[in-house]
Amino acid sequence: MLIPKGKLISIGGNEDKGANEEPDYIQRNNLNFTNLQILSKFKQELHKENPRVEVITSASKIPYEIGEIYLSAFSKLGCTNVESMHIKSLEDAKNPEFIERIKVADGVLFTGGNQVRLSAFFNDSEFLTILKQRYYHETGFVIAGTSAGAMAMSNIMIYSGSSSEALLKGEVKISNGLNFIDKVIIDTHFVTRGRIGRLAQAVATYPDSIGVGLADDTGVLITDGNKLEAIGSGLVIIVDGFEMMHTNLSEIRDGSPLSIENLIVHVMAKGNHYDLNLRKFYAKKLGPAAAEKKKEF
């Protein structure tokens, strides 16, 4: 199996872009919050002072406004070589200018919006083929996605399902994503929108896949195609159905309540790690001071 040389960054949405004049709840109450933390990590992983970044706004219904917001955010990080790609159709994705730009970018970021638009515009395209080739063969190349852009990164993509009805069979709708990573199901805005139910149903449907729920201003850095590191100010929820003992999914009609036995759930914060192949959680290493403090208890 080919191990990717590039990296992925999946973001839960609402990552800080340095534009808030009034601190919101996360900023006031979370000691892990840092301005522009997620986008700073993206820049850091590109290993260039002023990297060439392409912001792909295809998922959004307001692509020009979203593009300007990201250009402004990256400029605060000293990134002035940033452009937006407003690809709004299959034909746009074939544009030779966009193809050439994607060949020389150091990194790309898919914005939020509707993930179905991403799979519709890019699946089976030369554009996506080039991105995958670069991701697998070029060290230092980074593909990031936020909100819808993150949900579309895996082969299995949730595209619909309300939080309140998510534990009724058939209420969670699944389709094909962009397949940068296999056997992972990513959900976003995970805490604020209470999406544990729909990720649980998705994992029960595909128990060989691992669910990754991302809170706002939170993400995972994915290295070697299987090593996750939690980044940002919030939580990453891992839902693993590999040791699931029972589910009534195959026995009930659509609209009936779902039951699942023995889902494994991990809660990760910044610096925690998870190995997708081993299905194993790793806490971040304790520094000397923290280790001494731990001994006191």
Secondary structure, 3 states (H helix, E strand, C coil): CCCCCCEEEEECCCCCCCCCCCCCHHHHHCCCCCCCHHHHHHHHHHCCCCCCEEEECCCCCCHHHHHHHHHHHHHHCCCCCEEEECCCCHHHHCCHHHHHHHHHCCEEEECCCCHHHHHHHHCCCHHHHHHHHHHHHCCCCEEEEECHHHHCCEEEEEEECCCCCCCECCCCEEEECCCCEEEEEEECCCCCCCCHHHHHHHHHHCCCCEEEEECCCEEEEEECCCEEEEEECCCEEEEECCCCCEECCCCCCCCCECCEECCEEEEECCCCEEECCCCEEECCCCCHHHHHHHHCC
